[in-house]
Amino acid sequence: MIERVVEVLIYVTLIASLAVPLIYSFGVRRVRVHLAIAFASTILYTIAGVILLSLAGNGQVRFYNGLVVHDSFTSAMVLGSGLTALLVLISIERKASYWSTHPALYSLLPLTLFGVFYLAGAMDTLVVLAGWLLVSVISYVIVALPDDLDSAVASSRYIMVGAVATLLIGLWAASNVVVASSVGLEGFRLSSYTDDKISALAFTAIIAALGFKVGVAPFHWWLPSVYGRGDGRVIAVVAGIAKLGFIAVIARIIVEASRSPLAYAGVPASKYIAAGLAALAVATMTYGNIAALTPRNVQAILAYSSIAQVGYILVGLSAAAYFADTSPEATSIALAAVALQSIAYALAKAPLFAMIPEAGRDLADLKKLAARGRGVTLAVMMLILSLLGLPPLLGFWGKLYLFLAAAGYSLLLVAIALINSGISSAYYIRMIREMLRTEQAGEKAEITDTTEASLIIAAILITLLGITAPLLIQSFAPII
């Protein structure tokens, strides 16, 4: 069966992650070998994502007797994580060899993908918990890999916040086992709880855990100091690859919880969940966009922009929650929009973050890109414009379908999202304007050919996926 091919490819990813430290311990210390193993496993994982997405177009793809189940939404997130990982590897290439910890990077990157596969498709409380812990611990280690003080500080802050998030998801998992008496899909649903107050507490805990992980206001306070201070090449992994897994699993939990036939004061639980997510969306995207207006540090701008992007994604999740118990078709469209926006975000942010250590963190350093060449300048512009939402790039279709899905729920929410998108144009256009300044044409950005290739490939991917996005979203099967 083709499902077995996917399983084999995923296991190869795991074997590759274990092979790098093994061969290093036996004296094989050539970076080219480590890099080749990481590249090969990532390519195979991406192929598994393509196969998985094609299978999911005809319905659910089940693994391990239903413990892990992938649909069109989660399959797209798996594929997106593979594509993003390839961009990160192309950009980093052998540059990590200057770190004393460099073998760990080529080992942990495939292991991150392995964790994302299981985290995104988890249909069991214990699988969610295991996948969450695996991807989280890897993220903490990856942020600390570069040999500098900023990375050590960023990692320590990330670990502190991650510990709180892990406690919260542990509370949710314990509630499922003890109160809901279920570790399966039923445990995701509020109706399985014997106590309404505990069910509300458990759901609040999982939302807060996600908030700490991906930077949802008011749990966002750590993100600027981690994304903005750490080495951009490792932040690309955390902000681009790992985040897709966390968004995928929380989307499934939100939809399942919203399908619970519970009502409070005559109002279905799904409406309360949608309203809560909408409030978080407004707070998150408004804070992120306003905070990004003032810094002159490019990495800080990208960090605040990441918060804003999560706010847009929450707009789609609120629509998915609202329609979860009434319209499977509307829910599918909302989650497909979340997938498009999440992938557009990851494909743009990962190479941009990876570029910063070479191009420079100051906004004025962007003007040096023009001296480097038109190709890299155009590529960076296209990635920024995709984040802004300019057609026909993928970011445009992500935002368009997010807003269309949310329009059936709340026009006010859509209006606020549109206003926020307008606010974001101020700092995105400022970045582009700096790139186009030519008064220092003699200075050239010292970025490597591999970083330039990563940026150009990302721009091509975002353009091609943007052109085909309407066809892709129509191919989404009904979500589980």
N, C-alpha and C positions, 0 to 999 in steps of 0.2 A: 504494500500500500504506500501511496505517496506520503501519508502522514509519517511513516517510518523513516522516509528519507529526511524529512524535516528534523525528526528526533536525532538521527545520526549526525546531521550537520550541527545541531546544537551541542551534542556531546563532543564533537570535534573541537568546538570553541572552548569547551571546558578543558579538554586534554591539552590544547595549545597553551592555555593560561597556566597550566601546571608544568608544561614542558620547559618553558623559559627558565624558571628558577632551578629546575632539575639539571638542565644541561650546563647552566652557569656554575652550579656546584661541582660539576665534573670537568671544569676548566674551559668550556666552550664560551668564551667571553667576547666574541666578535659581535658588535652591535648589528651588523648586517644580517646575521643569522637570527637574532632576536626580532629584528624588525620584519624579516621575511615571515617568521612564524605568526607574528601579530597580524600582518597584512593578509596572509593566506586564510587565517581563521576568520577574520572580519569579512573578507569577501565571501566565504562559505556561509557565514551567518546572514549576510545580505541576500544571498541566493535563497536561503531558507525563508527569509522574509517575503521574497517575491512569490515563492511557491505557496507559502501560507496565505498570502493575500488572495491569490488566485483560487485556492481551495475555499477560503472563507466567503468568496462571492456566491457560492452555492449553499451556504449555511455554516453551522458551527463546525469547528475542527477540534476534536476532543483528544486529550492525552491523559494517560494514567487513570482510566476509568472515570474521567470527568473532573479530576482534581485541578487540571489545567485545561481551559477551553478558550479558544481564540475565535473571535468573530471578525467582521470587516474592520471595525474600529481598532481593536487591539492589534490586529495583523498589520494595519497601516502604521501603528506606533512602533511595532517591532522593526518594520522595514525602515522607517525614518531613523531609528536609533542606529541601524547598520550603516546607512548612508552618511549619517553625521560622524560616526566613528571613522569611516574611511577618510573623510575630510580632515579630521583631527590628525590621523596618522600621516597623511600626506604632508600636512603642515609641520608636524613635529619632526618626522623622519628620523635622522640620526642626531638631532640637536640635543636630545635628552641624554646623550652619552656624556655630556659635561657634568651631569648630576651623579653623585656617588650612588644614588638609589635607582639609576636608570633601568636596570633589569625589571624592577617592580612595575614600571609603567607599561612595558610591553607585555607583562603578565596580567596586570589588573585590568587593562582595557578590554581584552576578550572576556575576562571574568565578569566585568560590568554588563556586557551584552548578554551573557548567560543568565545573569540575575534579572535583567530587564524582561527577558522572554518569560520567565516564570512569574515575575511580579505582575506583568501586564495581563497575563491569562489566568491568574489565580481565581479559583472558584471555591476555595476552602480557607477558613480563617487561619489555620496553621501555615498554609502555603503563603498567604499574604504576609504573615509575620516573618517567616523564613526569608522570603524574597526581599522584604523591606530591610531586614537586618543585614543581609548580604550586600545589597547595593549601597546601603548607608555606610557600613564600615569601609567598603572600598572607596567611597567618596572621601571619607575623612583622610584615609591614607594618601590618596592621589593628590589632594590639595597640599599635603605636607612634603611631597617628593622633591621639589626644587630646593637646592641648598642655599636658602636665604632666609633672613629674619622675617620678612613680610609673609612668606608662605607658612612659616611656623606659627605666627600669630593668627593668620587667617584660619589655619587648620584647627588651632585650639579653640577659637570662637565657634567654628563650625561643629566641632565635637560637643561643645557645651550645649548648643542649640539642638543638635541631633539627639543628645541624651534625653532632653525634655520631650522631643517628638517620639522617641522610642518608648518612653514611659506612657505617653498618651495612647499610642497604638497598642501597647500592652494592656492598658485599661480596657480598650475596646475589645481586644481578643479575649480577655478574661471574662468580660461581660457576656460575650457570645457563648463561651463554654459553660459558665456557671449559671447565668440567669436565663439565657435563651436555650441552654442545653443543646447547642448545635455548633459544629465547626464547619459545616457545609454552607451551601448557598443560602439556606434558610436563615443562618445567623446574620446575613447581611440585611435582613428585612426586619423592620421595627415590630411587625406583627408577631414575631416569634418570641418576643420578650414577655415575661409574666408581669412585669412592672413597667408602667409607662414612663415613670420618672427615670428609671435606670436606662430605658431605651433611649430617652432624650440625652442623658449623660453620655452614653456610649457613642451616639452619633456625633455629639459635640466634640468628643475626644478625638475621633478619627478626622473630623474637619480641621481641628486645631493642629493635629499631627501633620496633615497636609500643608496647613498654613506655615508651619515652621520649616517644612522641607522645601517648599517652592517659593516662599516669600509673599504670602497673602497678608495684607494688613488686617489686624494690628500685630501680626507675628513676624513682620518683615524686618525688624530693626537690625538683625544680624547681617542681612544680605549685602548692603553696600560695603561693609567692612571686609567681607569675605570675597565677593565677586570683584570688588573695586581694588582690593589690596593684594590678593594672591596672584601668582604667575598666570597670565592669561592662557597659556598653553594647557594647564591642568584645569583651570576654571572652565575651559571649553568642554571638557569631559563632564563636569558636574552640571553645568548650565545647559548643555545640549543633549547629552546622552541619557544620564541618569534621570533627569527631570521628566523625560517622556514616559518612563516606567511608572513613576509616582503619579503622574496625571492620569495614565491609563487605569491604574487600579482604583484610584479614588473615584473616577467617573463611573466605573462599574458599581462600586458600593453606593454611590449617590443614587444611581438609577434603581438599583434593587431596593434601597430603603424607601425611595419615593413610590414604589409600586405596592407598598404595604397598605392594606385596606383599613387603615386607622384614621380616625377623625378626632379632632379636638374642638369642642364647642361647635360641632357641625361642619368644621372646615377640614378637608382631607390633609393628611400629614404632608403630602407632596407640595401643597401650596405653601405651607410653613417653610419647608426646606428650600423651595424656590425663592421665597422672599428673603430668607437668610443669606443665600448665596448671592442674590442680587445686591444686597447691602454690602457684602464683602467685596463684590466686583466693583461697585462704585468707589468705595474707600480705597481699594488697591490701585485701580488705574488712575484715579485722581491724584493720589499721593505720588505714585511713580512718575507721572508726567510732569507734575509741578516741580518735584525735586530735581528732575533732570534738566531743568531750564538754566540753572545757575552754574554748575561745575564747569571747569575748563579741563578737567581730567577726563580723557576719552573713556577710559575704563570705568570711571565712576558714572559717566553718562549711560554707558551700556548696562551697568548694574541697575540703575534706577529704571531704565527702559525695560529691563527684564521683569521688574515688579509690575510695570504697566501692562506688559504683554500677558502676564498671568491674570490680570484684571479682565482683559478681553476674553480670555479662555473661560473665566468664571461666568461671563455673560452667557456663553453657550451652555455651560453646565447648569445654570439656573433654568434655562429653557428646557433642557433635557429632563430636569427634575419635575418641572411643571407639567409636562406632557406625558411623563412616564406611565401614569396609571390610566390615561385616556386615549393616547394616540401613539402607537408604536412607530408610525411613519414619521411623525414630527420629531420623535425622540431620535430616530435614526439620522435624520437630517441634522439635528443639533449636534450629535456626537461626531458625525462626519465632518461638520464644520470645525469642531474642537480638534479633530485629528489634523485637518489641513492647516489650521492656525498654529498648532503645536509643532508640526513638522517644518512649516515655514520659519517659525521662530528658531528652531534648533539649527536648521541648515544655514541661516544667516548669522546667528550669534556665535556659533562655534568657530568658524574661520575668522570672524572679526576679533573675538577675544584672543585667539591664537596669534593674530597679527601684532597685537599691542606691544609685547616685549621687544619686538624688532623695530616697529615703526615709531614707537615713542608714545608716552601716555598723554602728553600735553596736546591740547586742541590745535595749537600752532604747528605741531609736527605733521599734521595731515597734509599740509601744503607740499610736503616733500614727496608725497606719492605721485604727484603729477610729473615731477622730474624723473621718477623711476620709470614711468611709461604709461601710455594711454590704456593699455590692457588692464593693469591692476587698478588704475583710477576708475575706469568704467565698471569693473567688477565690484569694487567697494561701494560705488554709488548705487548699483543695482541692488546690492544686499540691504543698504540703508533704505532705499525706496520700497523694497519689499516689506520691511518692518513698518514703514509708514503706511503701506497699503495702496500702492500705485499700480493700476492695471498695466499689462496683463500678468504681472508677477504673482507668485503663489500667495504672498501675504495679502494681496487684494482679495482673492477669492476666499481666503480664510476669514477675513473680516466681513466680507459681504454675506457669506452664508451664516456666520455667527449672528449678524444683525437681523437677517431675514428670519432665522429660527427664533430669535428673541422677540421679534415684532408681534408674533402671535400671543406672546405672554405679556409684554409691557412696552408700549411705545416710549414711555418716559425713560426706561432703562436704555433703549436704543438711542434716544436723543442724547443722553448723558455720555454714552459710549462714543457717539459721533463728535460731540464737543471735545471729548478727551483726545480723540484721534486728531482733531484740529490743533489742539495744544501741542501734541507730540511733533507736529510738523515744524514747530519753531526750533527745537534742538536738532532734529534730523536735517533740516535745511541749513542750519548753522554749520553742521559737520561737513555737508557737501560744499558749502560756500568756502570753508577753509581749504578744502582739497583743491578748489579751482583757482586759488590765489597763486599768482606766478611771480610775485616780486622776489622770491628767493629760489628762482629756478635752478641756481647752481647747486643747491643742496639736494641730495637724493636720499630717499628713504632706504635704509640699509636692511631691506627685507630679502630673504633668500628666495631662490627660484621655486623651492617647494612650497613656501608660504604663498607666493604669487599664484602658483598652480592651484592650490587649495581654494583661494578666493575666486579664481576664474571658473573652476569647475563648479563651485557652489552657485555662482551667478548663472551659469548655464542650466544647472539643475532646477533652480528656482524659476527660471524662464520657461523651460520645457514643461515642468509640472504645472506652472500657471496656465499655460496654453491648453493643457489637457485636463485641468481641474474639473470643469463642468462634466466631462465624461466620467472622470473617476468618482465623483460624488454620486452620480446616478447608478454606478455599479455596486454601491454599498448595499449589502443584504440587510434585512431587518436585524437590529441589534438584540442580543440575548436579553 
